[in-house]
Amino acid sequence: MLRQNLSAEDNATLAASPIAASLLAALCGNSPFLGRCLLAETGTFLELLAQDPDSVFNNVVTAVTPKSLEGLAETELMSALRRARRQVALIVATGDVSGLWPLEKVTAALTRFAETALSATLCHLLRQLAASGEIELPHPDDPELDSGFIILGLGKLGARELNYSSDIDLILLFEREKVRYTGRKTAQECFVRLARNMVRILQDSTADGYVFRIDLRLRPDPASTPLVISTLAAETYYEGMGQNWERAAMIKARVVAGDQEAGSLFLYRLRPFIWRKHLDFAAIQDIHSIKRQIHAVKGHRQVAVGGHNIKLGRGGIREIEFFAQTQQLIWGRRAKELRNRTTCGAIEGLVQVGKCSRTVADELIRAYRYLRQVEHRLQMIDDQQTQTLPDYGPALDRVAIFNGHSDTAEFEATLRYHLGRVEDHYAELFEEAPSLGAAEAGIAGSLVFTGTEDDPETVNTLQRMGFGDGSAISAQIRAWHHGRYRATRSARARELLTELMPRLLAALANSADPDIAFRRFDDFLRALPAGVQFFALLYSNPALLDLIAEAMGMAPFLAEQLARRPALLDGVLAAGLYDVSSDKDALVADLDRQLELAADFQDALDVLRRWTKDQQFQIGVRLLRGLIDGDAAGPRLSDVADCALQALFPRVMAEFLQPHGRLPGRGLALLALGKLGSREMTVTSDLDLVFLYDVPGDVENWDTLLSSGAKPLPPIQYYARLAQRLISAITAATGEGRLFEVDMRLRPSGNSGPIASGLASFEKYQATEAWTWEHMALTRARVIAGDAGFAADVRAALDRIICRERDPEKLRLDILDMRRRMAQQHRTDDVWDLKHCRGGQVDIDFIAQYLILRHARGDAAIIAGDPVVALTRIRDQGLLEPGIANTLIETARLWHCLQQIIRLVVEGRLVEAKLSEPTRRQLAQSASEPDFNALKAMVMDRQAQVFALFNKIFDVDSSEEGDRQDGSQDRDA
């Protein structure tokens, strides 16, 4: 096809050239892209046959300098640059494939053309801005000079090592003091528009192709900064937020276009950031961790050449670059020989300063040159920025030939040799340094979060670890490293986080649900006010990482508590991760010790909240890890609440007495009902409380009596305010959160009743006005704070109320009516609503309470708040058949254990379809069932048994049962 398009004279030139045929075969036979370039730029190819590549290249570049392109319209500029790019591609490929140009000359030529194209484009755009009156150019004939606009080249462009088909990494800056902006908005807005136009001119694909793909993401915090920022803003960022990987990137930074003087001065001012004068242990560890992000192993396994990525894969180009850059960061301040932008130059510098042997350096440099050659040949094939070899087959055979090998076997052997030497040397780097790196965390693969774009191998590694969207995880971790959260804004915090990252990700990956665990950890990190102390704690106690991951992945309650107060981990460490011994006396002693340090009442409120949250968290952790079961968790959580309220009660009293003084009598008693009363609290339980006060029988005119303080109050108002003070002390949100939520609806007359009642009035109300359900609630009541003598009187009053003579039939019907009402308010067809479902906790509670109220007159010893204890006593007194009682007792324990773990591991209502597989396993294990299906079958069977027993005990006939089921669907519907 080429010969058909040539003149006779040009065909004669081809025929006369001794290298034309072989060169055409090498270029066009291996690269469709070069074939297209040759057809479009035949004249350039003919010049290459007649002249050396250097001369032809110089002519092409000279034709697109800013001076040469001055005055062209934008479309003409774009066309000229694209044609020049095709010509350069053909010239460079010829120099490379023919062996006339070594690697350094190839990359230098590509770099020089990129710099020229950038300068030409920038000059064109600066002239446009000047013509529109937005800027003044100090030197209109040389727009870049003293313009104040700076283009920094980083990466391979900065190092003059540009790839054959490569993005160019740029940072665009402007120097406010030099820019002569005369527009109506701001200089920054003006230059952002310039940047967008520059990208469009160079990057857009037209009929002539494109010039370069532009990457502006290496600028400071690219997700939150404009495309162009001031030099002052950049310096401020690097001084306060710059990361070690950004230091590594800036080693290669160079002014490639724009104001050379301003750019050079900026880089000079940045030298203390790049070449740090002092590196503390944390900074060195962070640099080590950059190296360890790639999981390299000595004595490497066989690499499958087909499909291997020669840049990012094992033994690839990146490992050679990291080998040089990480050591440059550590030693470059003292050894100026290491301040070399090129990879090979930096390795040579390491030899000069004694940080690398001659043998290792030679092997790395040879590998680097060979791998870069392979990279270029891959990119020449179809002008794609790729470093991945084709899979085995004809495509790989062609790549082998294109790289000068006789066959694929020879290519494989050569490539494997170089990859192996690189991998071995890279694995030995910093080998003696302690770490929590990828290898030590048991991760096979790479975890690289430097730079601004996904590392493909890292994404693959994350997905192999069990994360669903490796790209999203990688992007979020990079955001952490950019200091987007308060916790990661300090350099020390980011250094610790970098070191912890492999171990942290391994822990999250091993949790019940890695994606949920990561999301919750991200939420936690976002809320963290500062990170150094927290990350240092994890660094010193790596076992905490597993605990955090477990909580984040499995236990929403623990994750939420940890997010609100990371210091909870201190409590876990102080108590011991596996310490399960905790009796009530020990709790009281521990709380007293902490309250001794409280400076005042408000401080005491905070201490109580911290201590309570610590205890709840520790109990939750032990429950999650199976160190205690639900039977043990309920009483322990109730003991914690008891201790907190018993410590709070006298302190509120003391505060209240100061202005209001005392009243005669034995004061106030705190009555616990509900889950606290029965000692069945879960981690999410609120408090059902009733306040009772003593009315002395020997005091006249009680109602008109006033307290003894400077602000006296009559009794009803006195105790109402005191009770309200207690409620506020419990529920008020301080800096440490709330102690508990309080429910007062079980007091006499419910929400419409007085907040505190005299004992005699309370007993009278219960005797004359209370509903049966209120007496049922009192079976769980116990006094938890107050004068001991008064507490005994309250207990006696409660026993009198519970033991009163009752009409058994009315009692039965009242409870059935109450159950029917509850069934109408709550769905009873949901098998996982273990409280309200038919045969659930409510049915067992009602059975126990029914039998207490029916038989307590004859035997008060059966009174107990916990249904398990009550049913055991009822059975032992011969009031219930042992078989029936045992079924109810076992099921009550089962429901309690399941509800404890459900409150811990499920957010809100349990919806079976939304349960993760790990959560299903956790629930099954808590009931000693082999799997979730077995658990569900067992639960449904127990519910059927309890429901049948409920109907039997309450003597429910078929018509009553039908009424009770009104509004309920069959559970299997």
Protein Blocks (a to p, Z undefined) as FASTA:
>chain_A
ZZmmpcfklmmmmmmpmklmmmmmmmmmmomklmmmmmmmmmmmmmmmmmcfklmmmmmm
mmmgfklmgoiafklmmmmmmmmmmmmmmmmmmmmmnomacfklmmmmmmmmmmmmmmmm
mmmmmmmmmmnopaccfblmlmmgonlpacddehjllnopacfbdcddddddddfklpcc
fbfbbfklmmmmmmmmmmmmmmpccfkopfbdcdfklpghkllpcfbdcfklmmmmmmmm
ocfklmmmmmmgccfehjfklmmmmmmmmmmmmmcfbdcfklmmmmmmmmmmpccdehia
cddfehpafklmghiaklmmmmmmmmmmmmmmmmmmlmcfbfklmmmmmmmnopacfklm
mmmmmmmmmmmmmmmmmmmmnopacfbdcdedjklmmmmmmnopablklmmmmmmmmmmm
mmmmmmmgoklpgcfdfklnopacdddfehjbdcfklmmmmmmnopablmlmmmmmmmmm
nopafklmpfklmmmmmmmmmmmmmmmmmmmblmlmmmmmmmmmmmpmbfklmmmmmmmm
mmlmmmmmmmmmmmmmlmmmmmmmmmlmmmmmmnopklcbdcfklmmmmmmmmmmmpmbl
mlmmmmmmmmmmmmmmmmmmmmmnopacfklmmmmmmmmmmmmmmmmmmmmmmmmmmmno
paedjhjadddehjllnopacfkbccdddddddddfkbghklmpccfbfbdcdfklmmmm
mmmmmmmmmmpccfkopfbdcdfklgghijmlcfbdcfklmmmmmmmmpcfklmmmmmmg
ccfbdcfklmmmmmmmmmmmmmpccdfklmmmmmmmmmmmmmmmpcckbmklmmlmghia
klmmmmmmmmmmmmmmmomklgcfblklmmmmmmmnopacfklmmmmmmmmmmmmmmmmm
mmmmpghjadfklpcfklmmmmmmmnopablklmmmmmmmmmmmmmmmmmmmnopafklm
mmmmgoiacfkZZ
